């Protein structure tokens, strides 16, 4: 057996395999993430072959060339410790740079222990995104409010425009699929005819995840959060909250959520200018 990797684009079926690997790693992906991720950017998924055997992979998503995100980085356990991850990671970074406009930033969420490695690759630390967990009792309900509406009932242009204030680039294809996911619920908070926040909750291998959770202020975020919880009744719910938003940390504290995981948000190039105070839960660790 050689130690020479072949780097290539993945097939659609292999993206499903990558999601299965992520589940085995305990990353708890959503039940239908693979289809949305593929529709967002089919050229994002990079495979590493060893003697024609798939041994690793990852995503290098381009959002219109304006912003890139590196995620889903996995090498199969039995092939670790041989330098394959290093080769694959650098190949993905270099390919993504070529897919983007000159100077466009690249983001990633990396495990804390790998920060020095990613720093050597040109990435600088921004903040931590922390995963929190809580059990939602069976029979949990939420008080009805006229401000809460199904996100699909809101003109998509409003959703797209709001999302753009919180995310570094336009992502229409992703949004159109994400807010219509199977086994999911997407809600918006409307006040005075304007969208002032939205959240999506989806079923995962274990329980449900809320992501994103975007809101103009803490009160609106709290309303959206509590309105989404009944979807997860009888099981755990997870929220990936950014540590640089004090109101997000206060939200998880009020609900007694337990910190179970975390990643360092890092950037290659300029830090994107987004409304950090509106981000109470990131969308995914895989696509940003």
C-alpha positions, 0 to 999 in steps of 0.5 A, a space after each residue: 500500500 502506498 502513502 500517496 493520496 489522491 485528492 478529488 471531488 466527492 460524489 453525491 453518494 459519498 457526501 452521505 457517507 461523510 455525514 455518516 462518518 460525522 455521526 460516528 464521530 459524535 458530531 450529531 448531524 441533522 437527518 437530512 443535512 447531506 442533501 441540503 449541503 450538496 445542493 448548496 455547493 456540489 463542488 465543495 466536497 473533497 475526497 482523499 483516496 488511498 489506493 482507490 479507497 476513500 479515507 478522508 474528506 471535507 467541505 470547502 464551501 464557496 458562497 458566490 466567491 465572496 466567502 468560503 468556509 472549511 468544515 466537515 474535515 474527517 480522516 477515518 480513524 484507522 488512517 490517522 497518524 500518517 500525515 493524511 490529514 495534513 495533506 488533505 487539510 492543506 489541499 482543501 485550503 488551497 483549493 478553496 482560495 482558488 475558488 474565491 475572489 481575491 482577498 475573500 475571507 475563509 472561516 472555519 470552526 476547529 476543535 480547540 486542540 488544533 488551533 495552533 495547527 490552523 494558525 500555522 495555516 494562516 488562520 487567526 482566532 475570532 471567538 469560540 462557538 460553544 455547543 449547549 444541551 438541555 432535555 426538553 420535557 415531553 408535553 412541552 408547549 409554548 404560549 401562542 403569540 401573534 409575532 411568531 409565524 412560519 418562516 415559509 409564510 414570509 416573503 423569501 426576500 425578507 428572509 434572505 435580507 435578514 440572513 445577510 446581516 448575520 452571515 458573511 455572504 448571500 446564501 440563497 440556495 442554502 436558505 431555500 432548502 434549509 427553511 423547508 427541511 424535512 423533520 424540521 421547523 422554521 419560525 420567524 418573529 415579525 413586528 410592525 411588518 418587519 422580520 426581526 429574527 428567525 430560527 430553525 430546528 431540525 431532527 438529528 441522530 440524537 434529539 434536535 438542533 436549533 440553528 441558526 437562531 438570529 434575532 435583533 435582541 435578547 427578548 426576541 431570541 428568547 421568544 423564538 427559542 421557547 417557541 422552537 422547543 416544543 418540536 424537541 419535546 421528549 428529547 435533548 435539544 442542542 444550540 451552538 451559541 457564540 461566546 462573543 454574544 453576551 446575550 446568547 450566553 445569558 440565554 443558555 444560562 437561563 435555561 440551564 443548558 450544559 456545555 458539551 462541546 466547542 469550536 474555535 471560530 477562525 478566519 483566513 483573511 479579514 474578519 467578516 463584518 456581520 451583526 454578531 449581537 444578532 447571532 444567538 446560534 450558528 447555523 452549522 459547524 459544517 457550512 458556517 
